[in-house]
């Protein structure tokens, strides 16, 4: 089991690396050159800046039984197809049961924005969200995914 972090814009990099280290799980941070993120105890892979370059690198590295951390529904779907466990930054697990609805929501939101509409952005991050993420990650590691 390995943990891969889609680190561009990810608010839980430090929590993920710290938790992986505590459980002795290998952790890899993947980011583009605009977000070069280095953390002790984790390997960092920096890819060229470009649309989805970090996502494609992550999906090419992830294997069945690994854990991916991302807030990108498209990347989550690709990781699920490779039989990896996938968590978002709030500790919610992406599954085959919920990913289709999330992808549809993303498509509708994009259509609204393209037509000049606005969609609600993310709320300010809370300590409770951090705690829920850490607990969910620990559960996945404990399950041995």
Beta strands, then each sheet from edge to edge (+ up, - down):
strand 1: 2-6
strand 2: 26-32
strand 3: 43-47
strand 4: 67-69
strand 5: 85-87
strand 6: 93-94
sheet 1: 3+ 2+ 1+ 4+ 5+ 6-
end
